[in-house]
């Protein structure tokens, strides 16, 4: 029993050479032909233009690589999340305004008592 051909392309209409394909002939229609210069008319100028553009791109990529290396170096020296967590804990442990006011009030009262001790003793009758 012969193998069944499930190919949807009709073998009678199959393209066997690339130059026979309709898209191939359409894309080559605009290219120069005849006259002896083939299809590369103006090719040198186009290649030179592309080379110049790629040189500019290469220069820009080199600059980008340098910038990325700089940023990588800066980020490696930056504090980690753990460092920020420790810093946050230390900041939260700092005294608040009300705590500072209380401490200043107590110190002021002690200083007042010490400087006026003689007057206080006399007033109390000691």
Long-range contacts (C-beta under 8 A, 24 or more apart in sequence): none
